[in-house]
Amino acid sequence: MASNRTKSLGRIVRENWYMLAVSLAVSLAVEALNHRSLAKLGAFLTQHPWMFLLNVWIIFNTFLFAELFRRRRGARWAIGILWIALGVVNHIVQRTRVLPLTTRDVLLIPDGMRMITVYFTWYEIVGIFGGGALLIAGLILLVLKSRPRGPFNRMASLSVFCLVTALTLAGCKATEEFGPVDWEKTSLVDAYQSYGFAYGFTYTFADFGINRPSDYSEKMVEEIAEDISDADAPLVVEPEATAEPEETAVLTPNVIFVQLESFFNVNELAAEYSQDPIPVFSELARTWPGGHVKVPSVGGGTANTEFEVLSGMNLDYFGAGEFPYNTILKDTACETICFNLKPLGYTATAIHNYTGTFYGRNTVYAQLGFDCFVPQEYMNGLTYNALGWARDGVLTGEIFKAMEATEGRDFVFTVTVQSHGKYPAEPVEGLDGIDVLSCPETVDPGMLKNFVNELSEVDAFLGELIAHLEAWDEPVVLVLYGDHLPALGIEDGDLQTDDIYQTSYVLWNNFGLSMEGGDLQAFQLSSHVLGQLGIENGVLNRFHQHFGPDCEEEEYIAFLRVLEYDMLYGEHVIYEGESPYAPTDLRLGSAPIVCEYYTYDPATATISVYGENFTTYSDILVDGERKNAVFADETRLIARANGVTGDSEVCVGQFTREGEELGRTGFGKMREISP
């Protein structure tokens, strides 16, 4: 028996040694696609040879999986082709959004489908899906039609595969403990360039959440709590406990955060323009405090910048490529600036001129403490640019509508969308006011021209917003910042900051408050603002304000990780055993959409529904069946329907372009048509 096992193992070795050479060739092809140039590929091979060999070993490990099948040759071909296909997809993804392909992108497929027509033509879309279908069918046929081998020892094959997998895992762990790999201190883009695609992609498969810190303990958390505690104010203020502003020693203006899509100070790019594309922001940067903010994403990943700004948490501790909106925040409420402001009487409203279901915001925002969310489906007056993104000018009215809808102070978090990519290389009608005179070699001048002209319109929106806020009769603090740099091929050396992860921010107010700027991390921004208002509610808010400035950076970062783990995954020691935060009863729209009554004309089979605050995304529902309504105005919808009576249940629903229902009204009453 032992002799047979030994022979089987020897046979496996003899029949697989040459697959190392195949793995080497596949790895070279994948890395050429990953690095996108022979020069960068050469730098990777010479500067990180051991990581390249680890990538070769990982691919070889996957080829050994074919040993479990009788049709081994077909399985090998399928595995090799899959690696090449992944390399091609990664290459395309990097070109369109900068961030590389990760296993987490599977969770973003529904959101990606909404944007696919922006990034690809219909011919390309048909080619992508047709090619994908052909690839899958071809791989299946390849395996099924391949010649089966003779008798083999499947148990021996499984043993070898498991042994090599164990060695692979051990090697990967060793690179983290003793080698060059440090995911927390290396951006996702740089990690794929330094560690290789096969290693990076497979690493993201099992890496999610925050790993338990080695120094995490109840005593450690209690010591941190003691360091940031204030005898005159509790560390955690219950969100439901409301204090009157006049009874507090803090300033309580309205606070407006505007997260600007793909926005940064383009005058810091090594480029020349026929005129300043962002004169309003440039003037603000000269006359008001601000600086640079280090964000967790580049080219995409808006929701992760949101998360850091709102929560005060460092995304570096989460899994590589993870979006907390799609993982932990789906069912866990999280301490945020929204919850921290509630005890001071603030209402928290989020506004975004894009679909409400993107990144799951219509449910996740409840976990973040928002009381109200206004997506584009609840807006009127929308206009669109050439790429189909809503223009940002509509947001001025929505911001004021949100503040007018409440009696107390407001925290309004606004996310723009107009300057979202992809940016065409060819000229676009209407985007020709500003010329690009020079730009870095890696940046397409046509794409940059379209981007800066789009940014110019966004800048005009900022000017309009500030003009209205100057005349507003309530105190307001306005925070403007970019979520990430655009996917234009910009490299570190093309920027004055030498860092593609740094965007710009400015602090403005309308009541003469003296404020300070400075370079910050995105997870420090909200605490930096609240600190200048004297607002210390919240664990992380106080931690950033009082602990961060007084300790070494390494200690600050380590303790922040301990707190984040405890608050989301640990024992909630900082909250004395139980988190005080629960999801809010999130409502959609600044003003409720109301269905008051309806009339029906049987001669034309036409139903008219009357009410308040209808939008172009409103449709009529008759006995649960959706009717394609014509938007007459904010008070009337018209649709064709058969057999409507006084007993019919008629209401109005809000629907995304993809047909997802966001909400519906109560039932209206039937009225006779006036003669």
DRENDOTOR-455197 format. One record per residue (C-alpha): z, x, y; residue number from 1. Coordinates in nm, 2 decimals, decimal comma, padded with zeros to 4 digits. Layout:
N
      pz      px      py  pos
       Z       X       Y  NUM
...
This chain:
675
      pz      px      py  pos
   00,00   00,00   00,00    1
   00,10   00,28   00,24    2
  -00,22   00,47   00,15    3
  -00,44   00,16   00,23    4
  -00,26   00,12   00,56    5
  -00,32   00,49   00,64    6
  -00,69   00,46   00,55    7
  -00,72   00,15   00,77    8
  -00,56   00,32   01,06    9
  -00,78   00,63   01,01   10
  -01,09   00,41   01,00   11
  -00,99   00,24   01,33   12
  -00,95   00,58   01,49   13
  -01,29   00,70   01,36   14
  -01,47   00,38   01,47   15
  -01,32   00,37   01,82   16
  -01,29   00,72   01,96   17
  -01,64   00,70   02,12   18
  -01,52   00,38   02,30   19
  -01,33   00,62   02,53   20
  -01,67   00,75   02,66   21
  -01,79   00,39   02,70   22
  -01,47   00,31   02,89   23
  -01,53   00,61   03,11   24
  -01,88   00,48   03,20   25
  -01,76   00,12   03,26   26
  -01,47   00,25   03,48   27
  -01,71   00,46   03,69   28
  -01,94   00,16   03,74   29
  -01,64  -00,06   03,84   30
  -01,50   00,20   04,07   31
  -01,84   00,25   04,24   32
  -01,84  -00,12   04,32   33
  -01,47  -00,11   04,42   34
  -01,51   00,18   04,67   35
  -01,86   00,07   04,79   36
  -01,99   00,42   04,85   37
  -02,04   00,74   04,65   38
  -01,84   00,94   04,90   39
  -01,54   00,72   04,87   40
  -01,58   00,71   04,49   41
  -01,59   01,10   04,49   42
  -01,27   01,10   04,71   43
  -01,09   00,88   04,46   44
  -01,19   01,09   04,16   45
  -01,08   01,41   04,32   46
  -00,77   01,29   04,50   47
  -00,64   01,05   04,23   48
  -00,77   01,19   03,90   49
  -00,48   01,08   03,69   50
  -00,50   00,72   03,83   51
  -00,87   00,72   03,74   52
  -00,79   00,82   03,38   53
  -00,53   00,55   03,37   54
  -00,80   00,30   03,47   55
  -01,02   00,44   03,19   56
  -00,73   00,39   02,94   57
  -00,67   00,03   03,05   58
  -01,03  -00,05   02,99   59
  -01,02   00,13   02,66   60
  -00,71  -00,08   02,58   61
  -00,91  -00,40   02,64   62
  -01,19  -00,28   02,41   63
  -00,94  -00,25   02,13   64
  -00,89  -00,62   02,15   65
  -01,23  -00,65   01,99   66
  -01,08  -00,49   01,67   67
  -00,92  -00,83   01,60   68
  -01,26  -01,00   01,55   69
  -01,51  -00,98   01,26   70
  -01,79  -00,98   01,52   71
  -01,65  -00,67   01,68   72
  -01,98  -00,54   01,83   73
  -02,04  -00,87   02,02   74
  -01,68  -00,88   02,14   75
  -01,71  -00,52   02,27   76
  -02,02  -00,61   02,46   77
  -01,85  -00,92   02,61   78
  -01,55  -00,72   02,72   79
  -01,77  -00,45   02,88   80
  -01,98  -00,71   03,06   81
  -01,67  -00,90   03,18   82
  -01,54  -00,58   03,34   83
  -01,87  -00,52   03,52   84
  -01,88  -00,88   03,63   85
  -01,53  -00,85   03,77   86
  -01,63  -00,54   03,95   87
  -01,93  -00,72   04,11   88
  -01,71  -01,02   04,21   89
  -01,45  -00,78   04,36   90
  -01,73  -00,61   04,56   91
  -01,85  -00,94   04,70   92
  -01,50  -01,06   04,78   93
  -01,42  -00,73   04,97   94
  -01,73  -00,77   05,17   95
  -01,65  -01,13   05,28   96
  -01,27  -01,11   05,33   97
  -01,17  -00,73   05,30   98
  -00,89  -00,81   05,06   99
  -00,98  -00,72   04,70  100
  -00,99  -00,96   04,40  101
  -00,66  -01,03   04,23  102
  -00,56  -01,26   03,95  103
  -00,38  -01,47   04,22  104
  -00,72  -01,57   04,35  105
  -00,74  -01,82   04,06  106
  -00,48  -02,03   04,25  107
  -00,70  -02,02   04,56  108
  -01,02  -02,15   04,40  109
  -00,97  -02,51   04,53  110
  -00,93  -02,37   04,89  111
  -01,22  -02,13   04,84  112
  -01,45  -02,40   04,74  113
  -01,40  -02,57   05,08  114
  -01,52  -02,25   05,25  115
  -01,80  -02,15   05,02  116
  -02,08  -02,29   05,24  117
  -01,95  -02,08   05,53  118
  -01,98  -01,75   05,34  119
  -02,29  -01,82   05,13  120
  -02,62  -02,00   05,17  121
  -02,71  -02,28   04,93  122
  -02,95  -02,05   04,75  123
  -02,66  -01,81   04,70  124
  -02,42  -02,08   04,59  125
  -02,67  -02,21   04,33  126
  -02,72  -01,85   04,22  127
  -02,35  -01,78   04,19  128
  -02,27  -02,09   03,98  129
  -02,60  -02,07   03,78  130
  -02,54  -01,70   03,72  131
  -02,18  -01,77   03,62  132
  -02,28  -02,04   03,38  133
  -02,55  -01,82   03,23  134
  -02,30  -01,53   03,20  135
  -02,05  -01,74   03,01  136
  -02,31  -01,89   02,78  137
  -02,47  -01,55   02,73  138
  -02,13  -01,39   02,63  139
  -02,06  -01,67   02,39  140
  -02,40  -01,63   02,23  141
  -02,37  -01,26   02,23  142
  -02,05  -01,28   02,02  143
  -02,18  -01,56   01,79  144
  -02,51  -01,39   01,72  145
  -02,38  -01,04   01,67  146
  -02,37  -00,91   01,31  147
  -02,03  -00,95   01,15  148
  -01,88  -00,64   00,99  149
  -01,74  -00,61   00,64  150
  -01,38  -00,65   00,53  151
  -01,12  -00,50   00,76  152
  -00,74  -00,49   00,79  153
  -00,67  -00,73   01,08  154
  -00,29  -00,64   01,06  155
  -00,37  -00,27   01,11  156
  -00,60  -00,36   01,40  157
  -00,33  -00,57   01,56  158
  -00,08  -00,29   01,52  159
  -00,31  -00,04   01,69  160
  -00,38  -00,28   01,97  161
  -00,01  -00,35   02,03  162
   00,08   00,02   02,01  163
  -00,19   00,12   02,26  164
  -00,09  -00,17   02,49  165
   00,27  -00,05   02,47  166
   00,15   00,30   02,57  167
  -00,05   00,15   02,86  168
   00,25  -00,04   02,99  169
   00,47   00,27   02,96  170
   00,21   00,47   03,15  171
   00,19   00,21   03,42  172
   00,57   00,20   03,45  173
   00,58   00,58   03,47  174
   00,33   00,58   03,76  175
   00,57   00,35   03,95  176
   00,89   00,53   03,87  177
   00,76   00,89   03,89  178
   00,40   00,89   04,00  179
   00,21   00,80   04,32  180
   00,23   00,42   04,29  181
   00,43   00,23   04,54  182
   00,31  -00,13   04,58  183
   00,57  -00,22   04,84  184
   00,47   00,06   05,08  185
   00,10   00,04   05,01  186
  -00,13  -00,24   05,14  187
  -00,34  -00,43   04,89  188
  -00,66  -00,28   05,02  189
  -00,53   00,08   05,01  190
  -00,38   00,02   04,67  191
  -00,71  -00,07   04,51  192
  -00,87   00,23   04,68  193
  -00,59   00,47   04,56  194
  -00,50   00,32   04,23  195
  -00,83   00,18   04,11  196
  -00,96  -00,17   04,03  197
  -00,86  -00,20   03,66  198
  -00,51  -00,09   03,73  199
  -00,47  -00,31   04,05  200
  -00,63  -00,62   03,90  201
  -00,42  -00,61   03,58  202
  -00,11  -00,53   03,77  203
  -00,14  -00,85   03,98  204
  -00,15  -01,06   03,65  205
   00,22  -01,02   03,58  206
   00,36  -00,93   03,92  207
   00,49  -01,23   04,11  208
   00,80  -01,32   04,30  209
   01,06  -01,07   04,40  210
   01,20  -00,84   04,13  211
   01,58  -00,82   04,12  212
   01,68  -00,52   04,33  213
   01,87  -00,26   04,14  214
   02,15  -00,27   04,40  215
   02,17  -00,65   04,41  216
   02,53  -00,78   04,36  217
   02,77  -01,03   04,50  218
   02,96  -00,75   04,67  219
   02,65  -00,61   04,83  220
   02,55  -00,95   04,98  221
   02,90  -01,01   05,11  222
   02,90  -00,68   05,28  223
   02,57  -00,76   05,45  224
   02,71  -01,10   05,55  225
   03,02  -00,93   05,70  226
   02,80  -00,69   05,90  227
   02,60  -00,96   06,07  228
   02,88  -01,23   06,10  229
   03,00  -01,35   06,43  230
   03,35  -01,48   06,46  231
   03,24  -01,73   06,73  232
   02,94  -01,87   06,54  233
   02,89  -01,95   06,17  234
   02,64  -01,74   05,98  235
   02,46  -02,06   05,85  236
   02,44  -02,37   06,06  237
   02,36  -02,68   05,87  238
   02,02  -02,82   05,98  239
   02,17  -03,16   06,02  240
   02,45  -03,04   06,25  241
   02,31  -03,10   06,60  242
   02,47  -02,94   06,90  243
   02,40  -03,06   07,25  244
   02,22  -02,79   07,45  245
   02,46  -02,80   07,74  246
   02,75  -02,72   07,49  247
   02,58  -02,40   07,38  248
   02,55  -02,06   07,54  249
   02,18  -02,03   07,47  250
   01,85  -02,11   07,64  251
   01,67  -02,40   07,49  252
   01,31  -02,42   07,63  253
   01,03  -02,56   07,43  254
   00,90  -02,29   07,21  255
   00,52  -02,27   07,12  256
   00,38  -02,02   06,88  257
   00,00  -02,00   06,87  258
  -00,13  -01,80   06,57  259
  -00,49  -01,70   06,66  260
  -00,74  -01,68   06,38  261
  -00,88  -01,33   06,33  262
  -00,77  -01,24   06,69  263
  -00,69  -00,90   06,82  264
  -00,74  -00,71   07,14  265
  -01,11  -00,62   07,09  266
  -01,09  -00,38   07,38  267
  -00,89  -00,15   07,15  268
  -01,19  -00,12   06,91  269
  -01,42   00,17   06,96  270
  -01,69  -00,05   07,11  271
  -01,84  -00,14   07,44  272
  -01,94  -00,48   07,57  273
  -02,14  -00,61   07,86  274
  -01,81  -00,78   07,98  275
  -01,46  -00,82   07,87  276
  -01,47  -01,08   07,59  277
  -01,11  -01,19   07,64  278
  -01,03  -01,17   08,01  279
  -00,74  -01,42   07,99  280
  -00,56  -01,23   07,71  281
  -00,63  -00,90   07,87  282
  -00,47  -01,02   08,19  283
  -00,17  -01,15   07,99  284
  -00,14  -00,82   07,81  285
  -00,13  -00,64   08,15  286
   00,12  -00,87   08,32  287
   00,34  -01,00   08,04  288
   00,55  -00,84   07,77  289
   00,39  -00,79   07,43  290
   00,26  -00,53   07,20  291
   00,13  -00,49   06,85  292
   00,24  -00,69   06,55  293
   00,21  -00,55   06,19  294
   00,07  -00,83   05,97  295
   00,05  -00,84   05,59  296
  -00,32  -00,92   05,57  297
  -00,66  -00,82   05,69  298
  -00,98  -01,01   05,68  299
  -00,80  -01,32   05,54  300
  -00,46  -01,44   05,42  301
  -00,37  -01,65   05,72  302
  -00,09  -01,82   05,53  303
   00,09  -01,50   05,45  304
   00,11  -01,40   05,82  305
   00,24  -01,76   05,88  306
   00,50  -01,71   05,61  307
   00,64  -01,39   05,75  308
   00,65  -01,52   06,11  309
   00,82  -01,85   06,02  310
   01,06  -01,72   05,76  311
   01,15  -01,37   05,88  312
   01,08  -01,24   05,52  313
   00,89  -00,93   05,43  314
   00,60  -01,01   05,20  315
   00,59  -00,66   05,06  316
   00,86  -00,75   04,81  317
   00,66  -01,03   04,66  318
   00,39  -00,98   04,39  319
   00,08  -00,79   04,49  320
  -00,17  -01,04   04,63  321
   00,08  -01,33   04,60  322
   00,07  -01,62   04,84  323
   00,42  -01,78   04,84  324
   00,27  -02,10   04,96  325
   00,11  -02,13   04,61  326
   00,42  -02,01   04,42  327
   00,78  -02,03   04,51  328
   00,74  -02,25   04,82  329
   00,58  -02,53   04,61  330
   00,92  -02,64   04,50  331
   01,17  -02,44   04,70  332
   01,28  -02,49   05,06  333
   01,32  -02,17   05,26  334
   01,52  -02,07   05,57  335
   01,28  -02,06   05,87  336
   01,28  -02,07   06,24  337
   01,23  -02,45   06,21  338
   01,56  -02,50   06,03  339
   01,73  -02,25   06,26  340
   01,63  -02,46   06,57  341
   01,72  -02,80   06,43  342
   02,10  -02,77   06,51  343
   01,99  -02,72   06,88  344
   01,81  -03,05   06,88  345
   01,45  -02,92   06,83  346
   01,18  -03,11   06,66  347
   00,94  -02,88   06,46  348
   00,57  -02,97   06,46  349
   00,28  -02,77   06,30  350
  -00,07  -02,82   06,43  351
  -00,39  -02,69   06,27  352
  -00,75  -02,79   06,35  353
  -00,85  -02,76   05,98  354
  -00,80  -02,97   05,67  355
  -00,44  -03,06   05,59  356
  -00,45  -02,96   05,23  357
  -00,56  -02,60   05,28  358
  -00,30  -02,36   05,13  359
  -00,11  -02,68   05,04  360
   00,02  -02,71   05,40  361
   00,06  -03,09   05,37  362
   00,34  -03,03   05,12  363
   00,45  -02,67   05,18  364
   00,54  -02,74   05,55  365
   00,81  -02,97   05,43  366
   00,97  -02,68   05,25  367
   00,95  -02,48   05,57  368
   01,14  -02,73   05,77  369
   00,86  -02,90   05,98  370
   00,92  -03,26   06,08  371
   00,55  -03,32   06,16  372
   00,22  -03,18   06,07  373
  -00,10  -03,25   06,26  374
  -00,41  -03,14   06,07  375
  -00,77  -03,21   06,18  376
  -00,77  -03,54   05,99  377
  -00,52  -03,68   06,25  378
  -00,71  -03,55   06,55  379
  -00,98  -03,70   06,78  380
  -01,21  -03,52   07,01  381
  -01,31  -03,25   06,76  382
  -01,62  -03,05   06,81  383
  -01,76  -02,78   06,59  384
  -01,92  -02,44   06,62  385
  -02,23  -02,32   06,45  386
  -02,04  -02,23   06,13  387
  -01,87  -02,57   06,11  388
  -01,52  -02,46   06,23  389
  -01,35  -02,69   06,47  390
  -01,33  -02,55   06,82  391
  -00,98  -02,47   06,95  392
  -01,01  -02,65   07,28  393
  -00,88  -02,97   07,11  394
  -00,55  -02,80   07,04  395
  -00,43  -02,81   07,41  396
  -00,42  -03,19   07,40  397
  -00,25  -03,19   07,06  398
   00,02  -02,95   07,17  399
   00,11  -03,17   07,46  400
   00,09  -03,49   07,25  401
   00,34  -03,34   07,01  402
   00,58  -03,25   07,29  403
   00,54  -03,59   07,46  404
   00,62  -03,77   07,13  405
   00,98  -03,64   07,12  406
   01,28  -03,68   07,36  407
   01,44  -03,34   07,29  408
   01,31  -02,99   07,28  409
   01,01  -02,89   07,06  410
   00,91  -02,60   06,84  411
   00,53  -02,62   06,81  412
   00,36  -02,39   06,57  413
  -00,02  -02,40   06,62  414
  -00,28  -02,23   06,40  415
  -00,63  -02,20   06,54  416
  -00,95  -02,18   06,33  417
  -01,25  -02,15   06,56  418
  -01,29  -01,77   06,53  419
  -01,28  -01,78   06,15  420
  -01,55  -01,58   05,96  421
  -01,79  -01,53   05,81  422
  -01,98  -01,39   06,11  423
  -02,36  -01,40   06,08  424
  -02,56  -01,08   06,15  425
  -02,85  -01,28   06,30  426
  -02,83  -01,43   06,65  427
  -02,66  -01,77   06,68  428
  -02,76  -02,01   06,96  429
  -02,49  -02,03   07,22  430
  -02,32  -01,70   07,12  431
  -02,53  -01,47   07,34  432
  -02,33  -01,45   07,67  433
  -02,17  -01,11   07,58  434
  -02,37  -00,82   07,45  435
  -02,24  -00,54   07,23  436
  -02,35  -00,21   07,38  437
  -02,20   00,01   07,11  438
  -01,98  -00,02   06,81  439
  -01,86   00,19   06,50  440
  -02,12   00,27   06,24  441
  -01,93   00,06   05,98  442
  -01,96  -00,25   06,19  443
  -02,27  -00,46   06,21  444
  -02,35  -00,51   06,59  445
  -02,49  -00,85   06,53  446
  -02,18  -00,97   06,35  447
  -01,96  -00,82   06,62  448
  -02,16  -00,99   06,89  449
  -02,12  -01,33   06,73  450
  -01,75  -01,26   06,68  451
  -01,66  -01,16   07,03  452
  -01,86  -01,45   07,18  453
  -01,67  -01,69   06,96  454
  -01,35  -01,51   07,06  455
  -01,45  -01,56   07,43  456
  -01,43  -01,94   07,37  457
  -01,09  -01,90   07,21  458
  -00,98  -01,70   07,51  459
  -01,09  -01,98   07,74  460
  -00,88  -02,22   07,54  461
  -00,58  -01,99   07,60  462
  -00,65  -02,00   07,98  463
  -00,67  -02,38   07,97  464
  -00,34  -02,41   07,77  465
  -00,15  -02,18   08,01  466
  -00,28  -02,37   08,31  467
  -00,15  -02,69   08,17  468
   00,18  -02,53   08,07  469
   00,23  -02,39   08,42  470
   00,23  -02,75   08,55  471
   00,45  -02,88   08,27  472
   00,78  -03,01   08,40  473
   00,98  -02,86   08,11  474
   01,06  -02,49   08,04  475
   00,83  -02,34   07,78  476
   00,81  -02,01   07,60  477
   00,46  -01,93   07,46  478
   00,40  -01,68   07,19  479
   00,04  -01,57   07,12  480
  -00,05  -01,35   06,83  481
  -00,34  -01,27   06,59  482
  -00,30  -01,35   06,22  483
  -00,52  -01,06   06,10  484
  -00,82  -00,86   06,19  485
  -01,16  -01,01   06,11  486
  -01,38  -00,90   05,81  487
  -01,62  -00,69   06,00  488
  -01,59  -00,35   05,83  489
  -01,35  -00,22   06,08  490
  -01,16   00,09   05,96  491
  -00,84   00,25   06,08  492
  -01,01   00,52   06,28  493
  -01,21   00,26   06,48  494
  -00,90   00,13   06,65  495
  -00,66   00,27   06,91  496
  -00,38   00,17   06,68  497
  -00,53   00,36   06,38  498
  -00,42   00,06   06,17  499
  -00,63  -00,23   06,06  500
  -00,31  -00,42   05,99  501
  -00,20  -00,44   06,35  502
  -00,29  -00,72   06,58  503
  -00,18  -00,81   06,93  504
   00,08  -01,04   07,07  505
   00,20  -01,16   07,42  506
   00,51  -01,35   07,54  507
   00,47  -01,59   07,83  508
   00,69  -01,85   07,99  509
   00,68  -02,09   08,28  510
   01,04  -02,06   08,42  511
   01,07  -01,70   08,52  512
   01,26  -01,57   08,21  513
   01,25  -01,19   08,18  514
   01,15  -01,10   07,83  515
   01,08  -00,77   07,64  516
   00,79  -00,67   07,42  517
   00,74  -00,38   07,18  518
   00,57  -00,32   06,85  519
   00,70  -00,54   06,57  520
   00,65  -00,64   06,21  521
   00,53  -01,00   06,17  522
   00,86  -01,09   06,00  523
   01,05  -00,97   06,31  524
   00,85  -01,17   06,57  525
   01,04  -01,50   06,56  526
   01,38  -01,33   06,57  527
   01,26  -01,11   06,86  528
   01,18  -01,42   07,05  529
   01,49  -01,62   06,96  530
   01,71  -01,32   07,04  531
   01,59  -01,33   07,40  532
   01,69  -01,69   07,42  533
   02,04  -01,61   07,28  534
   01,97  -01,81   06,96  535
   02,13  -01,65   06,65  536
   02,12  -01,94   06,40  537
   02,01  -01,83   06,05  538
   02,08  -01,54   05,82  539
   01,76  -01,35   05,85  540
   01,74  -01,43   06,22  541
   02,07  -01,27   06,28  542
   02,00  -00,99   06,04  543
   01,69  -00,88   06,23  544
   01,87  -00,91   06,56  545
   02,19  -00,73   06,49  546
   02,15  -00,53   06,17  547
   01,80  -00,39   06,21  548
   01,85  -00,20   06,54  549
   02,17  -00,03   06,42  550
   02,07   00,12   06,09  551
   01,82   00,35   05,93  552
   01,48   00,19   05,85  553
   01,52   00,26   05,48  554
   01,86   00,09   05,47  555
   01,73  -00,20   05,68  556
   01,43  -00,26   05,44  557
   01,65  -00,23   05,13  558
   01,91  -00,48   05,26  559
   01,63  -00,72   05,37  560
   01,50  -00,72   05,01  561
   01,84  -00,79   04,88  562
   01,88  -01,09   05,11  563
   01,53  -01,23   05,03  564
   01,60  -01,21   04,66  565
   01,93  -01,37   04,69  566
   01,80  -01,65   04,91  567
   01,49  -01,74   04,69  568
   01,56  -01,62   04,34  569
   01,92  -01,50   04,32  570
   02,27  -01,66   04,32  571
   02,26  -01,78   04,69  572
   02,57  -01,56   04,76  573
   02,47  -01,55   05,13  574
   02,50  -01,93   05,13  575
   02,83  -01,93   04,94  576
   02,65  -02,04   04,62  577
   02,41  -02,32   04,73  578
   02,12  -02,32   04,97  579
   02,17  -02,56   05,26  580
   01,80  -02,62   05,30  581
   01,61  -02,91   05,16  582
   01,25  -03,02   05,22  583
   01,20  -03,24   05,52  584
   01,05  -03,59   05,52  585
   00,72  -03,45   05,66  586
   00,51  -03,70   05,85  587
   00,15  -03,64   05,94  588
   00,01  -03,70   06,29  589
   00,20  -03,68   06,62  590
   00,17  -04,06   06,65  591
   00,17  -04,30   06,36  592
  -00,16  -04,45   06,25  593
  -00,11  -04,83   06,24  594
  -00,31  -05,11   06,08  595
  -00,22  -05,42   06,27  596
  -00,47  -05,68   06,15  597
  -00,83  -05,73   06,03  598
  -01,11  -05,98   06,06  599
  -01,38  -06,06   05,81  600
  -01,73  -06,19   05,87  601
  -01,87  -06,33   05,53  602
  -02,21  -06,38   05,68  603
  -02,25  -06,00   05,72  604
  -01,99  -05,89   05,47  605
  -01,83  -05,69   05,74  606
  -01,46  -05,62   05,78  607
  -01,31  -05,49   06,11  608
  -00,97  -05,34   06,11  609
  -00,77  -05,31   06,43  610
  -00,47  -05,09   06,50  611
  -00,37  -04,76   06,67  612
  -00,45  -04,39   06,65  613
  -00,75  -04,41   06,41  614
  -00,96  -04,10   06,37  615
  -01,30  -04,02   06,23  616
  -01,12  -03,93   05,91  617
  -00,98  -04,29   05,88  618
  -01,12  -04,52   05,61  619
  -01,05  -04,88   05,52  620
  -00,88  -04,96   05,19  621
  -00,93  -05,31   05,05  622
  -00,72  -05,38   04,74  623
  -00,69  -05,01   04,69  624
  -01,07  -04,95   04,70  625
  -01,19  -04,71   04,97  626
  -01,46  -04,84   05,20  627
  -01,68  -04,60   05,40  628
  -01,58  -04,71   05,75  629
  -01,75  -04,65   06,08  630
  -01,52  -04,52   06,35  631
  -01,57  -04,74   06,66  632
  -01,27  -04,60   06,85  633
  -00,90  -04,52   06,80  634
  -00,82  -04,89   06,77  635
  -01,11  -05,02   06,55  636
  -01,28  -04,94   06,22  637
  -01,57  -05,13   06,07  638
  -01,70  -05,13   05,71  639
  -01,91  -05,33   05,46  640
  -01,70  -05,51   05,20  641
  -01,75  -05,81   04,98  642
  -01,51  -06,10   04,91  643
  -01,24  -06,01   05,15  644
  -00,98  -06,29   05,20  645
  -00,65  -06,35   05,36  646
  -00,49  -06,25   05,03  647
  -00,66  -05,91   05,03  648
  -00,44  -05,61   05,08  649
  -00,60  -05,42   05,36  650
  -00,48  -05,09   05,51  651
  -00,61  -04,76   05,65  652
  -00,61  -04,42   05,48  653
  -00,67  -04,07   05,60  654
  -00,90  -03,86   05,39  655
  -01,02  -03,50   05,39  656
  -01,39  -03,42   05,37  657
  -01,34  -03,36   05,00  658
  -01,20  -03,71   04,96  659
  -00,83  -03,62   04,91  660
  -00,60  -03,88   05,05  661
  -00,33  -03,76   05,29  662
  -00,16  -04,09   05,37  663
  -00,21  -04,46   05,44  664
  -00,07  -04,73   05,66  665
   00,10  -05,05   05,58  666
  -00,10  -05,37   05,52  667
  -00,25  -05,56   05,80  668
  -00,28  -05,94   05,84  669
  -00,60  -06,13   05,84  670
  -00,71  -06,31   06,16  671
  -00,99  -06,55   06,22  672
  -01,29  -06,42   06,41  673
  -01,28  -06,54   06,77  674
  -01,56  -06,78   06,86  675
